[in-house]
Every structure is written in structure tokens, then in C-alpha cells.
Amino acid sequence: MQYFVIASRALIGVIFLVALVHKVVRRPRCAAFVDSAGVMRLGPTPLAGSAAGTVVAAEGTICVLLAVPADAAVAAGFAVAAWLLSAYAVGIGHTIRRGATTSGRRSGPSAAALGSRHIGRNALLIAVSMGGELAVLARPPAATAAGTAMATCAGLVAGVLVIVMDDLAALFGATTIDSTRR
């Protein structure tokens, strides 16, 4: 169970760290995120900037809490991550239902339109966050150095795969074949 906690911390931590860095490094990226928050209508349009600022603060908080070697902090980090991912999933659902088209611009440069796969991704990440929180609260035994390294690597690889999910979907997505051409 301790290795699940370690892998989950790496997975959730790298996703939110990349999302945070993506938003704060360049002003145009932050503006694109604020615009997408406005299109999602998670609140009154004039408050889109405040909502985006709250998201950035929550992402930073998650990164710090998951990095602190204290069970209470890690459990809180997972709880905040689950809360934020739930808010994302609800926002994406509302956006899809309204027929609005926007990219999430949450965790990277992908401009892919939000869709049901993003809700599924968030549901999976919520499950990992909640599982990580429960596992931390169960007080798992100490981990070995080798096991910690492997679990961290596994979590980081899984995190990178989640981050590039839209690119992978485009790469391996269904293509149509024109049967009239010979």
C-alpha cells in the first residue's frame, strides 16, 4: 500500500506541477487559460480571472502538500486534488452539454477540445487521489529505497502519459479510409 501512495503522489504531483508551470511561465498561456475558464462558465464571466487565480493557487497548494513528508499534509494534498479534479469534471460536463467548444488548457499546451475523455481522465485521477488519501490515512508501513524509486518512476511515467493524453489520442485515434480511391 505504501508504494501506491508513493506512485499516486508522483502521478498527481507531476500533473499539477506541469499545469502550474504551464500557466505561470508565460503570460499568453495564462491568458488562454483565463479565456477557457470564461468559456466554461464556471461562474460569472467577469470573475473568470479570479476563478483562474484560485485554480492556480489550488494547484500550487497541491504540489506543496504532496511534497511534504507528513501524512496529514499528503492526505490534504490528495483531498484538494480530488476537489479540484471534481470541479474540472463538472465544468467540462457543463461545457459539453451547452455545446461550447474550448480547450481546457489545464495541464499543458494541448489545444484539443474538451470531451468525454477528459471527464473520464478526471474521474480516474479522482479515484487515484481518493485512493491515495485513504491509503495514507491507513498508515502504511515504511517503504524500501528501491521500492520507493520504482513507485516514483511509475507514478511519473503515468503522469506524463496523462499529460500527453490528447496527443496520444490524436496519434492513435481512428482514421477514416476513403474507399473510393484505388
Biotite code that builds the C-alpha atoms (Angstrom):
import biotite.structure as struc

atoms = struc.array([
    struc.Atom([0.000, 0.000, 0.000], chain_id="A", res_id=1, res_name="MET", atom_name="CA", element="C"),
    struc.Atom([2.912, 2.366, 0.705], chain_id="A", res_id=2, res_name="GLN", atom_name="CA", element="C"),
    struc.Atom([4.033, 2.063, -2.908], chain_id="A", res_id=3, res_name="TYR", atom_name="CA", element="C"),
    struc.Atom([0.567, 3.017, -4.138], chain_id="A", res_id=4, res_name="PHE", atom_name="CA", element="C"),
    struc.Atom([0.808, 6.181, -2.018], chain_id="A", res_id=5, res_name="VAL", atom_name="CA", element="C"),
    struc.Atom([4.240, 6.989, -3.448], chain_id="A", res_id=6, res_name="ILE", atom_name="CA", element="C"),
    struc.Atom([3.173, 6.359, -7.053], chain_id="A", res_id=7, res_name="ALA", atom_name="CA", element="C"),
    struc.Atom([-0.034, 8.348, -6.526], chain_id="A", res_id=8, res_name="SER", atom_name="CA", element="C"),
    struc.Atom([1.896, 11.284, -5.070], chain_id="A", res_id=9, res_name="ARG", atom_name="CA", element="C"),
    struc.Atom([4.194, 11.276, -8.101], chain_id="A", res_id=10, res_name="ALA", atom_name="CA", element="C"),
    struc.Atom([1.312, 10.908, -10.582], chain_id="A", res_id=11, res_name="LEU", atom_name="CA", element="C"),
    struc.Atom([-0.923, 13.615, -9.126], chain_id="A", res_id=12, res_name="ILE", atom_name="CA", element="C"),
    struc.Atom([2.027, 15.822, -8.202], chain_id="A", res_id=13, res_name="GLY", atom_name="CA", element="C"),
    struc.Atom([3.581, 15.879, -11.673], chain_id="A", res_id=14, res_name="VAL", atom_name="CA", element="C"),
    struc.Atom([0.228, 16.569, -13.334], chain_id="A", res_id=15, res_name="ILE", atom_name="CA", element="C"),
    struc.Atom([-0.477, 19.580, -11.139], chain_id="A", res_id=16, res_name="PHE", atom_name="CA", element="C"),
    struc.Atom([3.144, 20.777, -11.247], chain_id="A", res_id=17, res_name="LEU", atom_name="CA", element="C"),
    struc.Atom([3.135, 20.798, -15.059], chain_id="A", res_id=18, res_name="VAL", atom_name="CA", element="C"),
    struc.Atom([-0.268, 22.521, -15.043], chain_id="A", res_id=19, res_name="ALA", atom_name="CA", element="C"),
    struc.Atom([1.007, 25.171, -12.635], chain_id="A", res_id=20, res_name="LEU", atom_name="CA", element="C"),
    struc.Atom([4.244, 25.806, -14.514], chain_id="A", res_id=21, res_name="VAL", atom_name="CA", element="C"),
    struc.Atom([2.345, 25.893, -17.818], chain_id="A", res_id=22, res_name="HIS", atom_name="CA", element="C"),
    struc.Atom([0.150, 28.702, -16.518], chain_id="A", res_id=23, res_name="LYS", atom_name="CA", element="C"),
    struc.Atom([2.687, 30.858, -14.686], chain_id="A", res_id=24, res_name="VAL", atom_name="CA", element="C"),
    struc.Atom([5.704, 30.727, -17.008], chain_id="A", res_id=25, res_name="VAL", atom_name="CA", element="C"),
    struc.Atom([4.245, 32.673, -19.928], chain_id="A", res_id=26, res_name="ARG", atom_name="CA", element="C"),
    struc.Atom([1.585, 35.353, -19.876], chain_id="A", res_id=27, res_name="ARG", atom_name="CA", element="C"),
    struc.Atom([-0.123, 34.226, -23.146], chain_id="A", res_id=28, res_name="PRO", atom_name="CA", element="C"),
    struc.Atom([-0.618, 30.727, -21.719], chain_id="A", res_id=29, res_name="ARG", atom_name="CA", element="C"),
    struc.Atom([-2.185, 32.178, -18.587], chain_id="A", res_id=30, res_name="CYS", atom_name="CA", element="C"),
    struc.Atom([-4.452, 34.393, -20.715], chain_id="A", res_id=31, res_name="ALA", atom_name="CA", element="C"),
    struc.Atom([-5.528, 31.351, -22.752], chain_id="A", res_id=32, res_name="ALA", atom_name="CA", element="C"),
    struc.Atom([-6.391, 29.532, -19.523], chain_id="A", res_id=33, res_name="PHE", atom_name="CA", element="C"),
    struc.Atom([-8.431, 32.510, -18.274], chain_id="A", res_id=34, res_name="VAL", atom_name="CA", element="C"),
    struc.Atom([-10.250, 32.602, -21.633], chain_id="A", res_id=35, res_name="ASP", atom_name="CA", element="C"),
    struc.Atom([-11.057, 28.892, -21.436], chain_id="A", res_id=36, res_name="SER", atom_name="CA", element="C"),
    struc.Atom([-12.323, 29.364, -17.864], chain_id="A", res_id=37, res_name="ALA", atom_name="CA", element="C"),
    struc.Atom([-14.650, 32.083, -19.185], chain_id="A", res_id=38, res_name="GLY", atom_name="CA", element="C"),
    struc.Atom([-15.970, 29.829, -21.955], chain_id="A", res_id=39, res_name="VAL", atom_name="CA", element="C"),
    struc.Atom([-16.609, 27.043, -19.434], chain_id="A", res_id=40, res_name="MET", atom_name="CA", element="C"),
    struc.Atom([-18.752, 29.497, -17.427], chain_id="A", res_id=41, res_name="ARG", atom_name="CA", element="C"),
    struc.Atom([-17.803, 28.151, -14.045], chain_id="A", res_id=42, res_name="LEU", atom_name="CA", element="C"),
    struc.Atom([-19.037, 31.434, -12.642], chain_id="A", res_id=43, res_name="GLY", atom_name="CA", element="C"),
    struc.Atom([-19.909, 34.922, -13.811], chain_id="A", res_id=44, res_name="PRO", atom_name="CA", element="C"),
    struc.Atom([-17.753, 35.881, -16.811], chain_id="A", res_id=45, res_name="THR", atom_name="CA", element="C"),
    struc.Atom([-16.184, 38.911, -15.069], chain_id="A", res_id=46, res_name="PRO", atom_name="CA", element="C"),
    struc.Atom([-14.911, 36.537, -12.377], chain_id="A", res_id=47, res_name="LEU", atom_name="CA", element="C"),
    struc.Atom([-13.103, 34.218, -14.828], chain_id="A", res_id=48, res_name="ALA", atom_name="CA", element="C"),
    struc.Atom([-9.759, 35.775, -13.877], chain_id="A", res_id=49, res_name="GLY", atom_name="CA", element="C"),
    struc.Atom([-10.440, 35.275, -10.169], chain_id="A", res_id=50, res_name="SER", atom_name="CA", element="C"),
    struc.Atom([-11.548, 31.691, -10.769], chain_id="A", res_id=51, res_name="ALA", atom_name="CA", element="C"),
    struc.Atom([-8.393, 31.034, -12.782], chain_id="A", res_id=52, res_name="ALA", atom_name="CA", element="C"),
    struc.Atom([-6.291, 32.556, -9.987], chain_id="A", res_id=53, res_name="GLY", atom_name="CA", element="C"),
    struc.Atom([-7.987, 30.295, -7.466], chain_id="A", res_id=54, res_name="THR", atom_name="CA", element="C"),
    struc.Atom([-7.209, 27.278, -9.654], chain_id="A", res_id=55, res_name="VAL", atom_name="CA", element="C"),
    struc.Atom([-3.542, 28.279, -9.905], chain_id="A", res_id=56, res_name="VAL", atom_name="CA", element="C"),
    struc.Atom([-3.361, 28.726, -6.116], chain_id="A", res_id=57, res_name="ALA", atom_name="CA", element="C"),
    struc.Atom([-5.003, 25.325, -5.572], chain_id="A", res_id=58, res_name="ALA", atom_name="CA", element="C"),
    struc.Atom([-2.574, 23.664, -7.994], chain_id="A", res_id=59, res_name="GLU", atom_name="CA", element="C"),
    struc.Atom([0.382, 25.167, -6.133], chain_id="A", res_id=60, res_name="GLY", atom_name="CA", element="C"),
    struc.Atom([-1.089, 24.058, -2.818], chain_id="A", res_id=61, res_name="THR", atom_name="CA", element="C"),
    struc.Atom([-1.497, 20.501, -4.106], chain_id="A", res_id=62, res_name="ILE", atom_name="CA", element="C"),
    struc.Atom([2.144, 20.383, -5.239], chain_id="A", res_id=63, res_name="CYS", atom_name="CA", element="C"),
    struc.Atom([3.417, 21.605, -1.873], chain_id="A", res_id=64, res_name="VAL", atom_name="CA", element="C"),
    struc.Atom([1.171, 19.342, 0.201], chain_id="A", res_id=65, res_name="LEU", atom_name="CA", element="C"),
    struc.Atom([2.087, 16.226, -1.790], chain_id="A", res_id=66, res_name="LEU", atom_name="CA", element="C"),
    struc.Atom([5.803, 17.038, -1.457], chain_id="A", res_id=67, res_name="ALA", atom_name="CA", element="C"),
    struc.Atom([5.743, 17.477, 2.335], chain_id="A", res_id=68, res_name="VAL", atom_name="CA", element="C"),
    struc.Atom([6.746, 14.258, 4.128], chain_id="A", res_id=69, res_name="PRO", atom_name="CA", element="C"),
    struc.Atom([3.877, 14.384, 6.631], chain_id="A", res_id=70, res_name="ALA", atom_name="CA", element="C"),
    struc.Atom([0.866, 12.091, 6.380], chain_id="A", res_id=71, res_name="ASP", atom_name="CA", element="C"),
    struc.Atom([-1.635, 14.834, 7.218], chain_id="A", res_id=72, res_name="ALA", atom_name="CA", element="C"),
    struc.Atom([-0.221, 17.122, 4.510], chain_id="A", res_id=73, res_name="ALA", atom_name="CA", element="C"),
    struc.Atom([-0.206, 14.355, 1.907], chain_id="A", res_id=74, res_name="VAL", atom_name="CA", element="C"),
    struc.Atom([-3.793, 13.375, 2.757], chain_id="A", res_id=75, res_name="ALA", atom_name="CA", element="C"),
    struc.Atom([-4.815, 17.037, 2.462], chain_id="A", res_id=76, res_name="ALA", atom_name="CA", element="C"),
    struc.Atom([-2.997, 17.287, -0.883], chain_id="A", res_id=77, res_name="GLY", atom_name="CA", element="C"),
    struc.Atom([-4.928, 14.320, -2.217], chain_id="A", res_id=78, res_name="PHE", atom_name="CA", element="C"),
    struc.Atom([-8.200, 15.792, -0.901], chain_id="A", res_id=79, res_name="ALA", atom_name="CA", element="C"),
    struc.Atom([-7.584, 19.167, -2.568], chain_id="A", res_id=80, res_name="VAL", atom_name="CA", element="C"),
    struc.Atom([-6.610, 17.374, -5.790], chain_id="A", res_id=81, res_name="ALA", atom_name="CA", element="C"),
    struc.Atom([-9.831, 15.337, -5.743], chain_id="A", res_id=82, res_name="ALA", atom_name="CA", element="C"),
    struc.Atom([-11.852, 18.505, -5.095], chain_id="A", res_id=83, res_name="TRP", atom_name="CA", element="C"),
    struc.Atom([-10.191, 20.424, -7.953], chain_id="A", res_id=84, res_name="LEU", atom_name="CA", element="C"),
    struc.Atom([-10.461, 17.487, -10.357], chain_id="A", res_id=85, res_name="LEU", atom_name="CA", element="C"),
    struc.Atom([-14.158, 17.181, -9.461], chain_id="A", res_id=86, res_name="SER", atom_name="CA", element="C"),
    struc.Atom([-14.656, 20.865, -10.228], chain_id="A", res_id=87, res_name="ALA", atom_name="CA", element="C"),
    struc.Atom([-12.888, 20.364, -13.563], chain_id="A", res_id=88, res_name="TYR", atom_name="CA", element="C"),
    struc.Atom([-15.083, 17.365, -14.407], chain_id="A", res_id=89, res_name="ALA", atom_name="CA", element="C"),
    struc.Atom([-18.281, 19.264, -13.584], chain_id="A", res_id=90, res_name="VAL", atom_name="CA", element="C"),
    struc.Atom([-17.103, 22.259, -15.614], chain_id="A", res_id=91, res_name="GLY", atom_name="CA", element="C"),
    struc.Atom([-16.215, 20.070, -18.578], chain_id="A", res_id=92, res_name="ILE", atom_name="CA", element="C"),
    struc.Atom([-19.602, 18.345, -18.360], chain_id="A", res_id=93, res_name="GLY", atom_name="CA", element="C"),
    struc.Atom([-21.426, 21.684, -18.364], chain_id="A", res_id=94, res_name="HIS", atom_name="CA", element="C"),
    struc.Atom([-19.331, 22.903, -21.290], chain_id="A", res_id=95, res_name="THR", atom_name="CA", element="C"),
    struc.Atom([-20.052, 19.788, -23.343], chain_id="A", res_id=96, res_name="ILE", atom_name="CA", element="C"),
    struc.Atom([-23.757, 19.876, -22.505], chain_id="A", res_id=97, res_name="ARG", atom_name="CA", element="C"),
    struc.Atom([-24.016, 23.514, -23.637], chain_id="A", res_id=98, res_name="ARG", atom_name="CA", element="C"),
    struc.Atom([-22.277, 22.640, -26.889], chain_id="A", res_id=99, res_name="GLY", atom_name="CA", element="C"),
    struc.Atom([-19.493, 25.152, -26.275], chain_id="A", res_id=100, res_name="ALA", atom_name="CA", element="C"),
    struc.Atom([-16.103, 24.338, -27.708], chain_id="A", res_id=101, res_name="THR", atom_name="CA", element="C"),
    struc.Atom([-12.951, 25.153, -25.800], chain_id="A", res_id=102, res_name="THR", atom_name="CA", element="C"),
    struc.Atom([-9.730, 23.519, -24.806], chain_id="A", res_id=103, res_name="SER", atom_name="CA", element="C"),
    struc.Atom([-9.106, 23.066, -21.119], chain_id="A", res_id=104, res_name="GLY", atom_name="CA", element="C"),
    struc.Atom([-5.580, 24.447, -21.201], chain_id="A", res_id=105, res_name="ARG", atom_name="CA", element="C"),
    struc.Atom([-5.250, 22.963, -17.739], chain_id="A", res_id=106, res_name="ARG", atom_name="CA", element="C"),
    struc.Atom([-2.231, 20.720, -17.839], chain_id="A", res_id=107, res_name="SER", atom_name="CA", element="C"),
    struc.Atom([-0.290, 21.580, -20.929], chain_id="A", res_id=108, res_name="GLY", atom_name="CA", element="C"),
    struc.Atom([-0.171, 23.101, -24.358], chain_id="A", res_id=109, res_name="PRO", atom_name="CA", element="C"),
    struc.Atom([-2.801, 20.859, -25.925], chain_id="A", res_id=110, res_name="SER", atom_name="CA", element="C"),
    struc.Atom([-5.492, 22.754, -27.769], chain_id="A", res_id=111, res_name="ALA", atom_name="CA", element="C"),
    struc.Atom([-7.741, 19.683, -28.074], chain_id="A", res_id=112, res_name="ALA", atom_name="CA", element="C"),
    struc.Atom([-11.404, 20.439, -27.492], chain_id="A", res_id=113, res_name="ALA", atom_name="CA", element="C"),
    struc.Atom([-12.808, 19.244, -24.192], chain_id="A", res_id=114, res_name="LEU", atom_name="CA", element="C"),
    struc.Atom([-14.716, 15.990, -24.457], chain_id="A", res_id=115, res_name="GLY", atom_name="CA", element="C"),
    struc.Atom([-15.924, 12.975, -22.559], chain_id="A", res_id=116, res_name="SER", atom_name="CA", element="C"),
    struc.Atom([-12.404, 11.506, -22.432], chain_id="A", res_id=117, res_name="ARG", atom_name="CA", element="C"),
    struc.Atom([-11.401, 14.477, -20.264], chain_id="A", res_id=118, res_name="HIS", atom_name="CA", element="C"),
    struc.Atom([-14.207, 13.672, -17.840], chain_id="A", res_id=119, res_name="ILE", atom_name="CA", element="C"),
    struc.Atom([-13.045, 10.043, -17.809], chain_id="A", res_id=120, res_name="GLY", atom_name="CA", element="C"),
    struc.Atom([-9.454, 11.120, -17.212], chain_id="A", res_id=121, res_name="ARG", atom_name="CA", element="C"),
    struc.Atom([-10.536, 13.303, -14.313], chain_id="A", res_id=122, res_name="ASN", atom_name="CA", element="C"),
    struc.Atom([-12.675, 10.503, -12.859], chain_id="A", res_id=123, res_name="ALA", atom_name="CA", element="C"),
    struc.Atom([-9.649, 8.205, -12.934], chain_id="A", res_id=124, res_name="LEU", atom_name="CA", element="C"),
    struc.Atom([-7.454, 10.864, -11.313], chain_id="A", res_id=125, res_name="LEU", atom_name="CA", element="C"),
    struc.Atom([-10.128, 11.483, -8.657], chain_id="A", res_id=126, res_name="ILE", atom_name="CA", element="C"),
    struc.Atom([-10.105, 7.748, -7.888], chain_id="A", res_id=127, res_name="ALA", atom_name="CA", element="C"),
    struc.Atom([-6.302, 7.777, -7.602], chain_id="A", res_id=128, res_name="VAL", atom_name="CA", element="C"),
    struc.Atom([-6.446, 10.850, -5.337], chain_id="A", res_id=129, res_name="SER", atom_name="CA", element="C"),
    struc.Atom([-9.099, 9.358, -3.078], chain_id="A", res_id=130, res_name="MET", atom_name="CA", element="C"),
    struc.Atom([-7.303, 6.005, -3.006], chain_id="A", res_id=131, res_name="GLY", atom_name="CA", element="C"),
    struc.Atom([-4.058, 7.758, -2.128], chain_id="A", res_id=132, res_name="GLY", atom_name="CA", element="C"),
    struc.Atom([-5.755, 9.690, 0.655], chain_id="A", res_id=133, res_name="GLU", atom_name="CA", element="C"),
    struc.Atom([-7.319, 6.544, 2.110], chain_id="A", res_id=134, res_name="LEU", atom_name="CA", element="C"),
    struc.Atom([-4.021, 4.657, 1.845], chain_id="A", res_id=135, res_name="ALA", atom_name="CA", element="C"),
    struc.Atom([-2.164, 7.457, 3.664], chain_id="A", res_id=136, res_name="VAL", atom_name="CA", element="C"),
    struc.Atom([-4.763, 7.500, 6.420], chain_id="A", res_id=137, res_name="LEU", atom_name="CA", element="C"),
    struc.Atom([-4.356, 3.712, 6.795], chain_id="A", res_id=138, res_name="ALA", atom_name="CA", element="C"),
    struc.Atom([-0.750, 4.380, 7.873], chain_id="A", res_id=139, res_name="ARG", atom_name="CA", element="C"),
    struc.Atom([1.162, 2.065, 5.515], chain_id="A", res_id=140, res_name="PRO", atom_name="CA", element="C"),
    struc.Atom([4.475, 0.598, 6.688], chain_id="A", res_id=141, res_name="PRO", atom_name="CA", element="C"),
    struc.Atom([7.772, 2.186, 5.671], chain_id="A", res_id=142, res_name="ALA", atom_name="CA", element="C"),
    struc.Atom([8.921, 1.670, 2.105], chain_id="A", res_id=143, res_name="ALA", atom_name="CA", element="C"),
    struc.Atom([12.319, 0.459, 0.916], chain_id="A", res_id=144, res_name="THR", atom_name="CA", element="C"),
    struc.Atom([14.555, 2.749, -1.140], chain_id="A", res_id=145, res_name="ALA", atom_name="CA", element="C"),
    struc.Atom([14.329, 0.556, -4.233], chain_id="A", res_id=146, res_name="ALA", atom_name="CA", element="C"),
    struc.Atom([10.567, 0.254, -3.974], chain_id="A", res_id=147, res_name="GLY", atom_name="CA", element="C"),
    struc.Atom([10.253, 3.995, -3.481], chain_id="A", res_id=148, res_name="THR", atom_name="CA", element="C"),
    struc.Atom([12.331, 4.673, -6.585], chain_id="A", res_id=149, res_name="ALA", atom_name="CA", element="C"),
    struc.Atom([10.290, 2.263, -8.691], chain_id="A", res_id=150, res_name="MET", atom_name="CA", element="C"),
    struc.Atom([6.952, 3.574, -7.432], chain_id="A", res_id=151, res_name="ALA", atom_name="CA", element="C"),
    struc.Atom([8.054, 7.165, -8.046], chain_id="A", res_id=152, res_name="THR", atom_name="CA", element="C"),
    struc.Atom([9.145, 6.337, -11.593], chain_id="A", res_id=153, res_name="CYS", atom_name="CA", element="C"),
    struc.Atom([5.889, 4.509, -12.272], chain_id="A", res_id=154, res_name="ALA", atom_name="CA", element="C"),
    struc.Atom([3.887, 7.475, -10.996], chain_id="A", res_id=155, res_name="GLY", atom_name="CA", element="C"),
    struc.Atom([5.907, 9.947, -13.054], chain_id="A", res_id=156, res_name="LEU", atom_name="CA", element="C"),
    struc.Atom([5.533, 7.892, -16.236], chain_id="A", res_id=157, res_name="VAL", atom_name="CA", element="C"),
    struc.Atom([1.786, 7.575, -15.649], chain_id="A", res_id=158, res_name="ALA", atom_name="CA", element="C"),
    struc.Atom([1.604, 11.329, -15.033], chain_id="A", res_id=159, res_name="GLY", atom_name="CA", element="C"),
    struc.Atom([3.400, 12.135, -18.269], chain_id="A", res_id=160, res_name="VAL", atom_name="CA", element="C"),
    struc.Atom([1.066, 9.792, -20.162], chain_id="A", res_id=161, res_name="LEU", atom_name="CA", element="C"),
    struc.Atom([-1.950, 11.583, -18.688], chain_id="A", res_id=162, res_name="VAL", atom_name="CA", element="C"),
    struc.Atom([-0.458, 14.963, -19.603], chain_id="A", res_id=163, res_name="ILE", atom_name="CA", element="C"),
    struc.Atom([0.075, 13.957, -23.243], chain_id="A", res_id=164, res_name="VAL", atom_name="CA", element="C"),
    struc.Atom([-3.253, 12.089, -23.447], chain_id="A", res_id=165, res_name="MET", atom_name="CA", element="C"),
    struc.Atom([-4.647, 14.410, -26.122], chain_id="A", res_id=166, res_name="ASP", atom_name="CA", element="C"),
    struc.Atom([-1.535, 13.998, -28.258], chain_id="A", res_id=167, res_name="ASP", atom_name="CA", element="C"),
    struc.Atom([-1.702, 10.212, -27.886], chain_id="A", res_id=168, res_name="LEU", atom_name="CA", element="C"),
    struc.Atom([-5.401, 10.233, -28.775], chain_id="A", res_id=169, res_name="ALA", atom_name="CA", element="C"),
    struc.Atom([-4.632, 12.231, -31.924], chain_id="A", res_id=170, res_name="ALA", atom_name="CA", element="C"),
    struc.Atom([-1.734, 9.940, -32.808], chain_id="A", res_id=171, res_name="LEU", atom_name="CA", element="C"),
    struc.Atom([-3.580, 6.659, -32.302], chain_id="A", res_id=172, res_name="PHE", atom_name="CA", element="C"),
    struc.Atom([-7.113, 7.901, -32.970], chain_id="A", res_id=173, res_name="GLY", atom_name="CA", element="C"),
    struc.Atom([-9.400, 6.426, -35.558], chain_id="A", res_id=174, res_name="ALA", atom_name="CA", element="C"),
    struc.Atom([-8.764, 7.466, -39.111], chain_id="A", res_id=175, res_name="THR", atom_name="CA", element="C"),
    struc.Atom([-11.131, 7.087, -41.996], chain_id="A", res_id=176, res_name="THR", atom_name="CA", element="C"),
    struc.Atom([-10.124, 5.428, -45.216], chain_id="A", res_id=177, res_name="ILE", atom_name="CA", element="C"),
    struc.Atom([-11.509, 6.707, -48.484], chain_id="A", res_id=178, res_name="ASP", atom_name="CA", element="C"),
    struc.Atom([-12.775, 3.537, -50.164], chain_id="A", res_id=179, res_name="SER", atom_name="CA", element="C"),
    struc.Atom([-13.388, 5.325, -53.469], chain_id="A", res_id=180, res_name="THR", atom_name="CA", element="C"),
    struc.Atom([-9.680, 5.864, -54.064], chain_id="A", res_id=181, res_name="ARG", atom_name="CA", element="C"),
    struc.Atom([-7.766, 2.997, -55.561], chain_id="A", res_id=182, res_name="ARG", atom_name="CA", element="C"),
])
